[in-house]
Amino acid sequence: MSGAASSQGNLGADIGGTFTDVVLEIGGESYSAKVLTTYDAPERAIIEGMHRVCAKAGVTPAAIGRIIHGTTLATNALIERRGAKTALITTEGFRDVIEMRTESRFEQYDLNLTLPQPLLPRNRRYTLRERVAASGKTLIPLRREDVVALAEQISEAGYESVAVGLIHSYLDPSHERLVREVLLERMPGLAVSISSEVSPQMREYERFNTVVANAYVKPMMKRYLASLAAKLAGEGADCPIFLMHSGGGIMSLEGAAEFPVRLVESGPAGGAIYAADVAARFGLDRVLSFDMGGTTAKICLIKNQTPKTSRVFEVARSYRFKKGSGMPISIPVIDMVEIGAGGGSLAQVDSMRQIRVGPESAGSEPGPACYGRGGMRPAVTDADLLLGKIDPANFAGGSMVLDVAASRGAVTAAIGDRLGMTGETAAFGIVEVVDENMANAARVHAVENGEDLSGYTMIAFGGAAPLHAGRLCEKLGIARLLVPPGAGVGSAIGFLRAPFSFEATRSVYMRLADFDASLVRDLLAELESEATSFVRSCDAQAPLSVETKVHMRYVGQGWEIPIDVSRAPPTIDAYRALFEAEYAKLFSRTVQGLDIEITVWAVNASTAKAVPARAEGLSALAPLTATAQREIFDPALGIRVTAGVFARAEIAIGRIVAGPCAIVEDETTIIVPSGCAATCRSDGCIEVFKQSADAVEARLADMIEA
């Protein structure tokens, strides 16, 4: 990554719902650790992990030149409603926008449907008499004396943070800036977020919700980031700290403190960058990234070694993870589907006597029953343990010894006894349900994007993913699986592969029939200046690349598609040709007789991504026989089978092991199903593939030629 000091190390730290993963890369080597997340003070787990990896590397924290951090703290605060006491100031007549939502029903046939409550109740939402039109013209000027009077109310109510979202402020932010100015004059310590900076885009529901979310978590995140920097410095790691943002890049500590809503998907974004880096090493253009940790599973489509991105995503979906049931956040984000299916996801029997898994998670406190920390309910990890997938004496590199009896008792009591089945059958049921949940999420995500997964390669990482990836491939018809080195801490490694980047966006409505090239050039120049200034706050010297996208649609349509116009001149014909080509690619046709309109303009500035060395082909292939064995339940056969056990380090490049087997490393275990084989590639990736005669011959020929 640009700007790295060769003599110093880079540290990646990812706080997850169950584990905090820490990776140190120094002197051409990589060292990792998994530590249980400490909810009361999350920085404690980072510091503990930092000391562990420094001890492994034989260095002190002073050898760290840069720390890149990703966290779920902002996400969890939104989900659990644990943010600051926050007020919203909006335009008169728009007080209830965040409660009215879009009036769409995300579950059409549920007569008892309950819409999620807004982040702020009505008595914390205030209005001002002012109005900017959709054209950007001021219809009702904002009077300073009105703002002063409202500031007195805000002060008396004791708010810690204020969100300002005025109608059409993305076209003229002067009213929002005046509100912020007056509030800070009256209350200098107040945290103020204005929508024209947080999310300067059309659609008031999404924009208002985004600025409210930013304000809601801003005081907490600002305190946390300041505390983290101080405590790391106190431990000897007095170096720059950067944050992974949801769009797949890195931003400064100061930028993250001001716009913490951009951190909402920071951990999963690191995982997608990690998978894209692996895809580039193998020259893969169609990849399904599968990241399964302790709390959630994340699935992302990666095409041409680039994760798919979006402008809007939802946090805290409340209704069976259904689209539309969460809080929309309109920021640049890597597009992925996330479900409550992790190692800590809890299982239960519902009123219809069916096994349900997640979204509730045991987390790290108390954790699954086998952790011996007071957990009494069965989690996916308990089921995996009973099925023989996990070695109880070698979990998390031997740092924890798992209690098999506790798992059996929890699974039997909660599932087996209620359904009249043995503990093993109940464990099988739990794992099959969670695997099918993940497979179904992947199928839906692929269909929504017009993709057929049968030609894809899966890249699996996260502590729990390699345990389940082989079965998931069977369900999805995917013939090739790659598990990279350090898979158990993949997101943290991804942080170290990400560029510094920032995307500036603006909603300026324009039809191609009214295209104004001069206005377009000025707008794009302004956005480029905004984006590059953020990146320069992280790295003042590295060469930058700039990508420009416009979001376009036919007049009368409700949603847009992104069009890359980075290399196109700002002309009607150039923009129309690019839009029609992309539209035809997505929908197999264009629409004649309709004008085209642009709604959102976006400029992304970033430092160069490191180009990974290509994985080499295999010059020799030879079988490897296991010296250890254990019984593992095979879900495809429905019985226990004798499986070989290999340490990952003993599988040399080009050695082939036959399934069923378990390949063990410190942070995770790879389960190779019956009917599959696995080998080690030149970069250390374990590749799992079908073991039929034809498949083996074709796969090995491809690996030798690669």
KEFI-299035 format. One record per residue (C-alpha): chain; x, y, z. Coordinates in nm, 2 decimals. Each point is the difference from the previous one (the first is absolute). Last residue first. Layout:
<kolros>
   cadena        x        y        z
        A        X        Y        Z
...
</kolros>
This chain:
<kolros>
   cadena        x        y        z
        A    -0.17    -2.18    -1.48
        A     0.09    -0.30    -0.22
        A     0.06    -0.23     0.29
        A    -0.32     0.12     0.18
        A    -0.21    -0.04    -0.32
        A     0.12    -0.35    -0.05
        A    -0.06    -0.08     0.36
        A    -0.36     0.13    -0.02
        A    -0.08    -0.19    -0.33
        A     0.14    -0.33     0.13
        A    -0.16     0.04     0.34
        A    -0.34     0.09    -0.15
        A     0.01    -0.30    -0.24
        A     0.09    -0.25     0.27
        A    -0.25     0.14     0.26
        A     0.18     0.17     0.29
        A    -0.17     0.34    -0.02
        A     0.22     0.29     0.11
        A     0.15     0.17     0.30
        A     0.29     0.24    -0.04
        A     0.21     0.09     0.31
        A     0.17     0.33    -0.06
        A     0.37     0.01     0.09
        A     0.11     0.23    -0.28
        A     0.13    -0.29    -0.21
        A    -0.33    -0.20     0.04
        A    -0.06    -0.27     0.26
        A    -0.23    -0.29    -0.09
        A    -0.35    -0.12     0.08
        A    -0.22    -0.29    -0.10
        A    -0.38    -0.05    -0.01
        A    -0.24    -0.29     0.00
        A    -0.04     0.00     0.37
        A     0.03     0.36     0.13
        A     0.32     0.19     0.07
        A    -0.06     0.19     0.34
        A     0.25     0.28     0.04
        A     0.07     0.09     0.36
        A     0.05     0.35     0.15
        A     0.22     0.24     0.19
        A     0.30    -0.21     0.09
        A     0.00    -0.24    -0.30
        A    -0.16    -0.34    -0.07
        A    -0.09    -0.17    -0.33
        A    -0.28    -0.25     0.07
        A    -0.06    -0.29    -0.23
        A    -0.27    -0.18    -0.20
        A     0.15     0.05    -0.24
        A     0.33    -0.07    -0.18
        A     0.32     0.19     0.05
        A     0.22     0.12    -0.29
        A     0.35     0.14     0.03
        A     0.09     0.26    -0.26
        A     0.14     0.26     0.24
        A     0.06    -0.16     0.34
        A    -0.29    -0.11     0.23
        A     0.19    -0.03     0.33
        A    -0.08     0.36     0.10
        A    -0.37    -0.05    -0.02
        A     0.02    -0.27     0.26
        A    -0.18    -0.30    -0.13
        A    -0.28    -0.22     0.14
        A    -0.14    -0.29    -0.20
        A    -0.37    -0.07     0.03
        A    -0.18    -0.31     0.11
        A    -0.36     0.05    -0.09
        A    -0.31     0.07     0.21
        A    -0.33    -0.03    -0.18
        A    -0.25     0.22    -0.19
        A     0.17    -0.05    -0.33
        A    -0.01     0.36    -0.11
        A     0.03     0.12     0.36
        A     0.32    -0.20     0.07
        A     0.06    -0.02     0.38
        A     0.36     0.00     0.09
        A     0.19    -0.28     0.18
        A     0.37     0.06     0.05
        A     0.32    -0.09    -0.17
        A     0.38     0.06     0.03
        A     0.29    -0.09    -0.23
        A    -0.18     0.11    -0.31
        A     0.14    -0.10    -0.34
        A     0.12     0.25    -0.25
        A    -0.05    -0.05    -0.37
        A     0.25     0.16    -0.26
        A    -0.02     0.27    -0.26
        A     0.29     0.17    -0.16
        A     0.06     0.32    -0.20
        A    -0.30     0.19     0.14
        A    -0.09     0.33    -0.16
        A     0.11     0.32     0.16
        A    -0.23     0.24     0.19
        A     0.02     0.35    -0.15
        A     0.19     0.26     0.21
        A    -0.24     0.25     0.16
        A    -0.04     0.35    -0.15
        A    -0.02     0.24     0.29
        A    -0.30     0.24    -0.04
        A     0.09     0.35    -0.11
        A    -0.11     0.29     0.21
        A    -0.37     0.09    -0.03
        A    -0.23     0.28    -0.11
        A    -0.37    -0.09    -0.07
        A    -0.22     0.25    -0.18
        A    -0.38    -0.04     0.01
        A    -0.29     0.18    -0.18
        A    -0.36    -0.08     0.09
        A    -0.33     0.05    -0.19
        A     0.08    -0.01    -0.37
        A    -0.29    -0.02    -0.25
        A    -0.06    -0.18    -0.33
        A    -0.27     0.09    -0.24
        A    -0.25    -0.26    -0.12
        A    -0.08    -0.09    -0.36
        A     0.16    -0.34    -0.01
        A     0.07    -0.21     0.31
        A     0.31    -0.22    -0.01
        A     0.03    -0.37     0.00
        A     0.16    -0.31     0.16
        A    -0.08     0.14     0.36
        A     0.34     0.02     0.16
        A     0.23     0.01    -0.31
        A    -0.26     0.21    -0.19
        A     0.01     0.26     0.29
        A     0.38     0.00     0.00
        A     0.02     0.07    -0.38
        A    -0.28     0.25     0.02
        A     0.16     0.19     0.28
        A     0.34     0.02    -0.17
        A    -0.15     0.11    -0.33
        A    -0.21     0.27     0.17
        A     0.30     0.14     0.19
        A     0.21     0.03    -0.31
        A    -0.27     0.15    -0.21
        A    -0.10     0.26     0.26
        A     0.35     0.12     0.05
        A     0.23     0.01     0.31
        A     0.29    -0.19    -0.17
        A     0.02    -0.36     0.11
        A     0.30    -0.16     0.18
        A    -0.14     0.01     0.35
        A    -0.36    -0.04    -0.11
        A    -0.07    -0.32     0.19
        A    -0.38    -0.04     0.01
        A    -0.20    -0.09     0.31
        A    -0.36    -0.11    -0.05
        A    -0.29     0.20     0.12
        A    -0.33    -0.06     0.18
        A    -0.36     0.11    -0.04
        A    -0.05     0.02    -0.37
        A    -0.20     0.28    -0.16
        A     0.28     0.15    -0.20
        A     0.25    -0.27    -0.08
        A     0.27    -0.05     0.25
        A     0.35     0.12     0.09
        A     0.24     0.00     0.29
        A     0.32     0.17    -0.09
        A     0.35    -0.15     0.07
        A     0.34     0.16     0.01
        A     0.32    -0.18     0.10
        A     0.31     0.18     0.11
        A     0.34    -0.16     0.04
        A     0.25     0.15     0.24
        A     0.38    -0.01     0.02
        A     0.13    -0.01     0.36
        A     0.12     0.32     0.16
        A    -0.22     0.14     0.27
        A    -0.14    -0.33     0.13
        A    -0.28     0.00     0.25
        A    -0.12     0.36    -0.01
        A     0.08    -0.02    -0.38
        A    -0.28    -0.25    -0.03
        A    -0.25     0.24     0.15
        A     0.12     0.29    -0.22
        A    -0.02    -0.23    -0.31
        A    -0.37    -0.06     0.05
        A    -0.09     0.36     0.05
        A     0.21     0.12    -0.29
        A    -0.15    -0.27    -0.22
        A    -0.35     0.11     0.10
        A     0.07     0.36    -0.09
        A     0.15    -0.10    -0.33
        A    -0.29    -0.22    -0.08
        A    -0.25     0.29     0.07
        A     0.20     0.25    -0.21
        A     0.03    -0.24    -0.30
        A    -0.37    -0.08     0.02
        A    -0.10     0.36     0.02
        A     0.20     0.07    -0.32
        A    -0.14    -0.30    -0.18
        A    -0.36     0.10     0.07
        A    -0.23    -0.29    -0.11
        A    -0.36     0.11    -0.04
        A    -0.11    -0.28    -0.23
        A     0.23    -0.23     0.21
        A    -0.22     0.08     0.30
        A     0.16     0.13     0.31
        A    -0.06    -0.03     0.37
        A     0.29     0.09     0.22
        A     0.05    -0.24     0.29
        A     0.36     0.00     0.13
        A     0.25    -0.26     0.09
        A     0.36     0.00     0.13
        A     0.17    -0.34     0.02
        A     0.31    -0.05     0.22
        A     0.30    -0.22    -0.03
        A     0.32    -0.12     0.16
        A     0.06    -0.34    -0.15
        A    -0.09    -0.33     0.16
        A     0.24    -0.30     0.03
        A     0.08     0.05     0.37
        A    -0.37     0.02     0.09
        A    -0.05    -0.33    -0.19
        A     0.24    -0.17     0.25
        A    -0.24     0.10     0.28
        A    -0.29    -0.12    -0.20
        A     0.16    -0.34    -0.06
        A     0.08    -0.09     0.36
        A    -0.10    -0.37    -0.01
        A     0.11    -0.01    -0.37
        A     0.37     0.07     0.09
        A     0.11    -0.19    -0.31
        A    -0.27     0.00    -0.26
        A    -0.29    -0.26    -0.02
        A    -0.09    -0.05    -0.37
        A    -0.30    -0.20    -0.11
        A    -0.08    -0.13    -0.34
        A    -0.30    -0.20    -0.13
        A    -0.29     0.22     0.10
        A    -0.34    -0.17    -0.03
        A    -0.15     0.22     0.27
        A    -0.08    -0.28     0.25
        A     0.33    -0.18    -0.05
        A     0.19     0.33     0.03
        A    -0.18     0.07     0.33
        A     0.11    -0.34     0.13
        A     0.36     0.08    -0.08
        A    -0.03     0.35     0.14
        A    -0.13    -0.10     0.35
        A     0.31    -0.05     0.21
        A     0.20     0.23    -0.22
        A    -0.24     0.28     0.08
        A     0.01    -0.02     0.38
        A     0.30     0.22     0.08
        A    -0.02     0.23    -0.29
        A     0.09    -0.10    -0.36
        A    -0.14    -0.17    -0.30
        A     0.07     0.08    -0.37
        A    -0.26    -0.17    -0.22
        A     0.06    -0.04    -0.37
        A    -0.29     0.08    -0.23
        A    -0.12    -0.19    -0.31
        A    -0.30    -0.16     0.18
        A    -0.09     0.34     0.17
        A    -0.22     0.12    -0.28
        A    -0.03     0.38     0.01
        A    -0.28     0.25    -0.07
        A     0.08     0.22     0.30
        A    -0.32    -0.07     0.19
        A     0.05    -0.37    -0.10
        A     0.34     0.00     0.16
        A    -0.11     0.16     0.32
        A    -0.30    -0.25     0.02
        A     0.23    -0.30    -0.05
        A     0.25     0.12     0.25
        A    -0.27     0.06     0.26
        A    -0.14    -0.35    -0.07
        A     0.34    -0.15     0.05
        A     0.05     0.18     0.33
        A    -0.34    -0.11     0.14
        A     0.07    -0.35    -0.13
        A     0.33    -0.01     0.19
        A    -0.17     0.13     0.31
        A    -0.28    -0.26    -0.02
        A     0.24    -0.28    -0.08
        A     0.22     0.09     0.30
        A    -0.29     0.00     0.24
        A    -0.15    -0.32    -0.13
        A     0.33    -0.18     0.02
        A     0.03     0.12     0.36
        A    -0.35    -0.14     0.07
        A     0.10    -0.33    -0.16
        A     0.31    -0.01     0.22
        A    -0.19     0.08     0.32
        A    -0.25    -0.28    -0.07
        A    -0.36     0.08    -0.12
        A    -0.34     0.04     0.16
        A    -0.06     0.36    -0.13
        A    -0.01     0.18     0.34
        A     0.26    -0.23     0.16
        A     0.24     0.05    -0.29
        A    -0.03     0.37    -0.05
        A     0.04     0.21     0.32
        A     0.10    -0.28     0.24
        A     0.20    -0.21    -0.24
        A     0.19     0.29    -0.15
        A     0.08     0.15     0.34
        A     0.11    -0.33     0.16
        A     0.21    -0.10    -0.29
        A     0.17     0.33    -0.01
        A     0.07    -0.01     0.37
        A     0.14    -0.35    -0.03
        A     0.23     0.11    -0.28
        A     0.16     0.28     0.21
        A     0.25     0.18    -0.22
        A     0.36     0.07     0.10
        A     0.10     0.36    -0.09
        A     0.34     0.15    -0.10
        A     0.08    -0.32    -0.20
        A     0.04     0.18    -0.33
        A    -0.35     0.14     0.01
        A    -0.14    -0.35     0.08
        A     0.25    -0.28     0.04
        A    -0.12    -0.22     0.29
        A    -0.36    -0.01    -0.11
        A     0.10    -0.10    -0.36
        A    -0.28     0.14    -0.22
        A    -0.19    -0.17    -0.28
        A    -0.08    -0.30     0.21
        A    -0.38     0.03    -0.03
        A    -0.03     0.09     0.37
        A     0.24     0.29    -0.05
        A    -0.18     0.13    -0.30
        A    -0.33    -0.01     0.20
        A     0.16     0.20     0.29
        A     0.15     0.25    -0.25
        A    -0.35     0.05    -0.15
        A    -0.13     0.11     0.34
        A    -0.19    -0.19     0.27
        A    -0.14     0.19     0.30
        A     0.16    -0.02     0.35
        A     0.29     0.25    -0.03
        A     0.17     0.05     0.33
        A     0.36     0.05    -0.11
        A     0.08    -0.36    -0.07
        A     0.08     0.06    -0.37
        A    -0.20    -0.31    -0.09
        A    -0.33     0.16     0.08
        A     0.05     0.26    -0.28
        A     0.11     0.35     0.11
        A    -0.07     0.17     0.34
        A     0.11     0.26    -0.09
        A     0.19    -0.07    -0.33
        A    -0.31     0.04    -0.22
        A    -0.29    -0.24     0.09
        A    -0.18     0.11    -0.32
        A    -0.36     0.08    -0.08
        A    -0.05    -0.02    -0.38
        A     0.01    -0.29     0.03
        A    -0.08    -0.37    -0.06
        A    -0.36    -0.14    -0.02
        A    -0.09    -0.36     0.04
        A    -0.36    -0.07    -0.08
        A    -0.26    -0.11     0.25
        A    -0.26     0.24    -0.14
        A     0.02     0.22     0.32
        A     0.38     0.03    -0.05
        A     0.28    -0.23     0.11
        A     0.32     0.19     0.08
        A     0.36     0.06    -0.12
        A     0.23     0.28     0.09
        A     0.25     0.16    -0.24
        A     0.35     0.00     0.16
        A     0.17    -0.17    -0.29
        A    -0.17     0.23    -0.23
        A    -0.32     0.03    -0.19
        A    -0.19     0.32     0.05
        A     0.00     0.10    -0.36
        A     0.19     0.25    -0.21
        A    -0.04     0.05    -0.37
        A     0.27     0.21    -0.17
        A     0.04     0.32    -0.20
        A     0.32     0.18     0.10
        A    -0.12     0.34     0.12
        A    -0.02     0.37    -0.11
        A    -0.24     0.17     0.24
        A    -0.38     0.01     0.02
        A    -0.09    -0.19     0.31
        A    -0.34    -0.16     0.00
        A    -0.12    -0.12     0.35
        A    -0.15    -0.35    -0.03
        A    -0.31    -0.18    -0.11
        A     0.02     0.09    -0.37
        A     0.19    -0.31    -0.11
        A    -0.09    -0.29     0.23
        A     0.25    -0.12     0.26
        A    -0.27    -0.21     0.16
        A    -0.18     0.33     0.10
        A     0.22     0.24     0.20
        A     0.26     0.10    -0.24
        A     0.26     0.18     0.21
        A     0.19     0.20    -0.26
        A    -0.11     0.04    -0.36
        A     0.21     0.09    -0.30
        A     0.01     0.29    -0.25
        A     0.26     0.12    -0.25
        A     0.11    -0.34    -0.12
        A     0.33    -0.18    -0.08
        A     0.09    -0.34    -0.16
        A     0.34    -0.12     0.11
        A     0.28     0.03    -0.27
        A     0.21    -0.30    -0.12
        A    -0.18     0.00    -0.34
        A    -0.32    -0.08     0.18
        A    -0.03    -0.05     0.38
        A    -0.34    -0.10     0.14
        A    -0.03     0.03     0.38
        A    -0.13    -0.22     0.27
        A     0.03     0.09     0.37
        A    -0.07    -0.24     0.29
        A    -0.07     0.14     0.34
        A     0.08    -0.04     0.37
        A     0.31    -0.21     0.05
        A     0.15     0.04    -0.34
        A    -0.11    -0.12    -0.35
        A     0.15     0.18    -0.30
        A    -0.09    -0.15    -0.34
        A     0.12     0.19    -0.31
        A    -0.16    -0.14    -0.32
        A     0.25     0.06    -0.29
        A    -0.04     0.05    -0.37
        A     0.30     0.16    -0.17
        A     0.28    -0.22     0.14
        A     0.36     0.09    -0.10
        A     0.13    -0.22     0.29
        A     0.19     0.27     0.19
        A    -0.28     0.25    -0.10
        A    -0.26    -0.22     0.16
        A     0.21    -0.01     0.32
        A     0.00     0.38     0.01
        A    -0.37     0.02    -0.07
        A    -0.06    -0.24     0.30
        A     0.20     0.23     0.23
        A    -0.19     0.31    -0.13
        A    -0.33    -0.18     0.08
        A     0.12    -0.08     0.35
        A     0.10     0.35     0.07
        A    -0.35     0.11    -0.11
        A    -0.15    -0.24     0.26
        A     0.19     0.18     0.27
        A    -0.08     0.36    -0.11
        A    -0.37    -0.05    -0.05
        A    -0.12     0.28     0.23
        A     0.32     0.20    -0.02
        A    -0.14     0.26    -0.24
        A    -0.25     0.09     0.27
        A     0.30     0.12     0.21
        A     0.02     0.32    -0.21
        A     0.19     0.25     0.22
        A     0.19    -0.26     0.21
        A     0.08    -0.20    -0.32
        A     0.14     0.31    -0.17
        A     0.22     0.08     0.30
        A     0.13    -0.36     0.02
        A     0.08     0.02    -0.37
        A    -0.17    -0.21    -0.27
        A     0.07    -0.33    -0.16
        A    -0.18    -0.16    -0.29
        A    -0.26    -0.27    -0.06
        A    -0.31     0.21    -0.02
        A    -0.11    -0.07     0.36
        A     0.31     0.17     0.15
        A     0.31    -0.15     0.14
        A     0.15     0.23     0.26
        A     0.35     0.15     0.04
        A     0.23     0.03     0.29
        A     0.34     0.18    -0.02
        A     0.26    -0.12     0.24
        A     0.07     0.01     0.38
        A    -0.02    -0.38     0.05
        A     0.19     0.00     0.33
        A    -0.27    -0.12     0.23
        A    -0.09     0.36     0.09
        A    -0.03     0.08    -0.37
        A    -0.25    -0.28    -0.03
        A    -0.19     0.14     0.30
        A    -0.01     0.35    -0.14
        A    -0.11    -0.10    -0.35
        A    -0.27    -0.24     0.13
        A    -0.13     0.27     0.24
        A    -0.03     0.25    -0.28
        A    -0.17    -0.26    -0.23
        A    -0.24    -0.10     0.28
        A    -0.10     0.36     0.09
        A    -0.06     0.09    -0.36
        A    -0.19    -0.32    -0.05
        A    -0.23     0.07     0.29
        A    -0.06     0.36    -0.09
        A    -0.07    -0.08    -0.37
        A    -0.23    -0.30     0.04
        A    -0.34     0.18    -0.01
        A     0.12     0.29    -0.21
        A     0.11    -0.24    -0.28
        A    -0.33    -0.20     0.03
        A    -0.20     0.32    -0.02
        A     0.20     0.12    -0.30
        A    -0.07    -0.34    -0.17
        A    -0.37     0.00     0.08
        A    -0.05     0.35    -0.13
        A     0.18    -0.09    -0.33
        A    -0.19    -0.33    -0.05
        A    -0.34     0.16     0.07
        A     0.09     0.31    -0.19
        A     0.06    -0.16    -0.34
        A     0.28     0.21    -0.17
        A     0.36    -0.01     0.10
        A     0.25     0.21     0.21
        A     0.05    -0.28     0.26
        A     0.22     0.11     0.30
        A     0.09     0.34    -0.13
        A    -0.34     0.13    -0.12
        A    -0.16    -0.21     0.28
        A     0.15     0.21     0.28
        A     0.14    -0.16     0.31
        A     0.05     0.20     0.33
        A     0.17    -0.13     0.31
        A    -0.04     0.27     0.28
        A     0.30     0.12     0.18
        A    -0.03     0.37    -0.11
        A    -0.37     0.02     0.11
        A    -0.15     0.35    -0.09
        A     0.26     0.09    -0.27
        A     0.00    -0.37    -0.10
        A    -0.38     0.00    -0.06
        A     0.01     0.33    -0.19
        A     0.27    -0.12    -0.24
        A    -0.16    -0.34    -0.05
        A    -0.34     0.16    -0.09
        A     0.18     0.24    -0.24
        A     0.18    -0.29    -0.17
        A    -0.34    -0.18    -0.05
        A    -0.14     0.31    -0.16
        A     0.30     0.05    -0.23
        A     0.00    -0.36    -0.13
        A    -0.16     0.08    -0.33
        A    -0.05    -0.29    -0.24
        A     0.06    -0.28     0.26
        A    -0.23     0.21     0.23
        A    -0.30    -0.12    -0.20
        A    -0.21    -0.02     0.32
        A     0.19     0.06     0.32
        A     0.18    -0.27     0.20
        A     0.19     0.12     0.31
        A     0.10    -0.27     0.25
        A     0.07     0.11     0.35
        A     0.22    -0.16     0.27
        A     0.03     0.01     0.38
        A    -0.35     0.14     0.06
        A    -0.07     0.16     0.34
        A    -0.36     0.11    -0.06
        A     0.08     0.36     0.11
        A     0.27     0.03    -0.27
        A    -0.23    -0.13    -0.28
        A    -0.28     0.23     0.11
        A     0.25     0.30     0.00
        A     0.13    -0.11    -0.35
        A    -0.36     0.02    -0.12
        A    -0.02     0.37     0.09
        A     0.33     0.07    -0.16
        A    -0.10    -0.18    -0.32
        A    -0.32     0.21    -0.03
        A     0.21     0.31     0.06
        A     0.22    -0.09    -0.29
        A    -0.28     0.00    -0.24
        A     0.00    -0.27    -0.27
        A    -0.11     0.12    -0.34
        A    -0.32    -0.15    -0.15
        A     0.00    -0.09    -0.37
        A     0.38    -0.02    -0.05
        A     0.08    -0.14    -0.34
        A     0.19    -0.33    -0.02
        A    -0.23    -0.14    -0.27
        A    -0.16    -0.24     0.24
        A    -0.10     0.30     0.20
        A     0.16     0.12     0.32
        A    -0.23     0.07     0.30
        A     0.01     0.16     0.34
        A    -0.21     0.00     0.31
        A     0.19    -0.22     0.25
        A    -0.10    -0.33     0.14
        A     0.09    -0.22     0.30
        A     0.02    -0.38     0.05
        A     0.08    -0.13     0.35
        A    -0.37    -0.02     0.10
        A    -0.07    -0.21    -0.31
        A     0.22    -0.29     0.11
        A     0.35    -0.03    -0.15
        A     0.14    -0.32    -0.15
        A    -0.33    -0.06    -0.17
        A    -0.20    -0.30     0.12
        A    -0.01    -0.31    -0.23
        A    -0.33    -0.06    -0.18
        A    -0.23    -0.26     0.15
        A    -0.17    -0.23    -0.25
        A    -0.31    -0.17     0.15
        A    -0.16    -0.05    -0.34
        A     0.31    -0.17    -0.13
        A    -0.07    -0.04    -0.37
        A     0.23     0.26    -0.16
        A     0.30    -0.03     0.22
        A     0.23     0.30    -0.08
        A    -0.30     0.23    -0.01
        A     0.08     0.33    -0.16
        A    -0.10     0.33     0.17
        A     0.33     0.15    -0.09
        A     0.10     0.06     0.36
        A    -0.29     0.17     0.19
        A     0.21     0.01     0.32
        A     0.32     0.15    -0.16
        A    -0.22     0.25    -0.19
        A    -0.20     0.11     0.31
        A     0.14     0.35     0.06
        A    -0.02     0.09    -0.37
        A    -0.27     0.27     0.01
        A     0.24     0.27     0.13
        A     0.35    -0.08    -0.11
        A     0.22    -0.22     0.22
        A     0.18     0.01     0.33
        A     0.06    -0.35     0.15
        A     0.10    -0.04     0.36
        A     0.23    -0.26     0.16
        A     0.07    -0.15     0.35
        A     0.30    -0.20    -0.10
        A    -0.01    -0.36    -0.13
        A    -0.09    -0.34     0.15
        A    -0.29    -0.09    -0.23
        A     0.11    -0.37    -0.01
        A     0.01    -0.01    -0.38
        A     0.14     0.35    -0.04
        A     0.26    -0.04     0.28
        A     0.09    -0.34    -0.15
        A     0.07     0.15    -0.34
        A     0.21     0.28     0.14
        A     0.20    -0.25     0.21
        A     0.05    -0.25    -0.29
        A     0.37     0.10    -0.04
        A     0.28     0.04    -0.25
        A     0.35     0.11     0.08
        A     0.31     0.08    -0.19
        A     0.31     0.06     0.21
        A     0.32     0.14    -0.14
        A     0.38     0.00     0.08
        A     0.00    -0.28     0.25
        A     0.35    -0.07     0.14
        A    -0.08     0.20     0.31
        A    -0.24    -0.28     0.09
        A     0.31    -0.21     0.09
        A     0.14    -0.27    -0.22
        A     0.06    -0.38     0.01
        A    -0.26    -0.07    -0.27
        A    -0.20    -0.24     0.23
        A     0.03     0.25     0.29
        A    -0.12     0.28    -0.23
        A    -0.29    -0.21    -0.10
        A    -0.10    -0.06     0.36
        A     0.05     0.36     0.11
        A    -0.22     0.12    -0.28
        A    -0.27    -0.25     0.08
        A    -0.01     0.12     0.36
        A    -0.01     0.37    -0.11
        A    -0.28    -0.08    -0.25
        A    -0.20    -0.19     0.26
        A     0.03     0.29     0.25
        A    -0.11     0.25    -0.27
        A    -0.35    -0.15     0.02
        A    -0.06     0.13     0.35
        A    -0.33    -0.14     0.15
        A    -0.05    -0.24    -0.30
        A     0.34    -0.18     0.03
        A     0.02    -0.20    -0.32
        A     0.16    -0.34     0.05
        A     0.35     0.00    -0.15
        A     0.12    -0.15    -0.33
        A     0.37     0.05    -0.09
        A     0.21     0.04    -0.31
        A     0.35     0.02    -0.12
        A     0.11     0.08    -0.36
        A     0.35     0.00    -0.14
        A     0.18     0.22    -0.26
        A     0.18     0.19     0.27
        A    -0.32     0.11     0.17
        A    -0.37    -0.08    -0.05
        A    -0.19    -0.01     0.32
        A    -0.36    -0.13     0.01
        A    -0.26     0.04     0.28
        A    -0.35    -0.16     0.00
        A    -0.25     0.10     0.27
        A    -0.24    -0.29     0.06
        A    -0.37    -0.03     0.08
        A    -0.18     0.30    -0.16
        A     0.30     0.10    -0.20
        A     0.27     0.26     0.06
        A     0.25    -0.01    -0.28
        A     0.36     0.11     0.06
        A     0.27     0.03    -0.28
        A     0.35     0.09     0.10
        A     0.27     0.12    -0.25
        A     0.36    -0.05     0.09
        A     0.30     0.22    -0.02
        A     0.32    -0.01    -0.21
        A    -0.19     0.02    -0.33
        A    -0.20     0.30     0.10
        A    -0.33    -0.01    -0.18
        A    -0.10     0.30    -0.21
        A    -0.19    -0.19    -0.26
        A    -0.13    -0.34     0.09
</kolros>
